[in-house]
Amino acid sequence: HFVNDIFLTAPPKPTLTLQPSKTQIHSGEIHSGETVTVRCEIQGGEGAQWTYEWRRGQVNIGSASSEYRISSAAESDSGGYSCRGKRNSSWTEWSDSTTLKVTGNKPTVTLQPPWIYSGETVTVSCEIQGGEGAQWTYEWRRGQSNIPETSNEYRISSAAESYSVEYSCRGTRTYLLTEWSDTITLTVSCKPVVTLHPNWSEIYRGETITVRCEIHGGDTEWDYEWEANSIRKPPNLNEYRIRSASSFNSGNYRCKGRMKSSQRKTTEWSDSVTLTVSDNEPRPVLTVSPSWLSPGASVTLNCEVEHPSAGWSFYWYKAVPDLSEKSSSYELLPDGSGTAQDSYIIHGQTHTAGYVCRAGRGDPEYHTDHSQPKFVWSADVHSAASLTVSPDRVQHFTFDSVSLTCEGNFTEWRVIKFSEDGRLSDCRRMTGSTCNIHTSKSDTGVYWCESGSGEFSSAVNITVQNDVSILVSPVHPVTEGASVSLSCSLRTQKILSNVFFYHNDKLIQNDTRGELKISALSKSDEGFYKCQYSGRESAQSWMSVKGEQDQITWIYFVRTEICSIIISIILYYYLIIISHFSSCPGLFFSLGTADVYESVTQVTNRNGQYMC
């Protein structure tokens, strides 16, 4: 017998490989959506007919070939893969397990901190999980706009507020494009802002204002630092309240903040804000329109202050003469306290009157000085006080003697002049109720009387000329329908012939007559008049014509008042007589127009019922 030795060799243990290789698939990690092939290799079995069996974890997966291909990998494809081969009913061992990890393909955008201040630098990073060793190209979006950046970091230098938007990214490499990341918002805050409350860059001595440092965004807990070139320094708080300001508070103010949670984190300095405190007390300027009044017309007052939009309220007063103090007191006009409008309308004005205004603002309210008085002049001669001028004309030569006399039922008087340069002055030479003037050019102006009880007379224009000739025209308005004569006069004589007369610069008479006579005045005759003699013109003067109805109304008013007084006197004495004879208590009699009622009873008994 012959014995033959037979050697049985076990099939080799398979080996798993990944394609792409692990050098391409870092640590066996791929991203969802990618493709990978797991290959089962049996050494020396290349030409043999093998059948393969695959397992992920402990679960068999259906494939009989030497390759297991995963297209568009999902996270569920993650696990440990192993394989074995079968030939002629003989199985190899299971291969060692190779782990494949499929991660999500959505990158993550990171930003630290999520807010910065304008001018600062920040880096936005795009992180792809498990993609550290892979060759990624990145795409970036700011809002809906693409950014030309391909690295995983987007650096923003000197950020502006326009960078305050959402940022997102995605990665791309061979055969793979990740999803867009979720967005992250960057907040770029302005540097601190210094504000003034109220917002007045110029204030006046004694006013109150608050200087405030405002920081928007970020940590709400701040320490504040101020820089100011004013003499008085603000405290390290977010606001500095200045009460009763003075020029020491004038200066440039700026601030910055330091986070309490991170003392090394500070904002940049704010822009400077300039505060100016004026030691000059403001004085508004009052204007009136019209200056010369048609009795009964409306008058508009305007009060102008510096910085008119800066929250002013306005106060309106009537000036009441106070002869004892040689000044005026001020009476608040109806609804004239703290108006928002810088104008005030007076309806039905008839007489000459003076007005002032002032303004206030802030809390507590700061008030300006009163304005200089401004006057509305009326030529109405029917006021309780009147002014007569002698000689009775508008124009006068220099070195003339002119008297202005105040008339009315008053004991104290003064004559006021409003000069061409806008100044008010009292008559320097007052004798009783008469002001005596030895004229000079500076005496040109508007004149009126003020009584001790606050009454104003009508106002008149007086002009003093240094010319060869002057126009002789009435100083007071002339009633419609009346007659008037205008003439021309030299210093030495009145000219009686060869005088030209002009009305509103239009020649209306150029014959040998020396006077211009108008027999029945009408409103159309009102206007400027001047005369010309030997080629030399006088200055022009305004002649006012008042309506006849005004005169009729005044006469009717005077007559009515006189009649009322007479009737009241008659009734008064009548009641005295009746009271001695009447025995009927409780009789009531009206005393004319007065709102007084007297009970007439028996002489011996004043008892009875009284009513009003």
Secondary structure, DSSP 8 states (H G I E B T S, - for coil): --------------EEEEES-TTTSGGGEEETT--EEEEEE-TT-SSS--EEEEEETTEEE---SSEEEESS--GGG-EEEEEEEEETTEE------EEEEEE----EEEESSSEEETT--EEEEEE-TT-SSS--EEEEEETTEEES--SSEEEE-S--GGG-SEEEEEEEETTEE------EE-EEE---EEEEES--SEEETT--EEEEEE--SS-S-EEEEEEE-SSS---SSSEEEESS--GGG-EEEEEEEEETT-TT-B------EEEEEE-S----EEEEE-SEE-TTEEEEEEEE-SSTTS--EEEEEEEEEETTTTEEEEEE-TT-SSBSSSEEEEEEE-S-EEEEEEEEETTTTEE------EEEEE--TTSSSEEEEES-SSEEETT-EEEEEEESS-S-EEEEEEETTS-EEE-SSEETTEEEEE--GGG-EEEEEEETTS-B---EEEEEE-SSEEEE--SS-EETT--EEEEEEESS-EE-BSEEEEETTEEEE-SSBSEEEESS--GGG-EEEEEEETTEE---EEE-EE-HHHHHHHHHHHHHHHHHHHHHHHHHHHHHHHHTT---TTEEEE-TTSS-EEEE--TT---S----
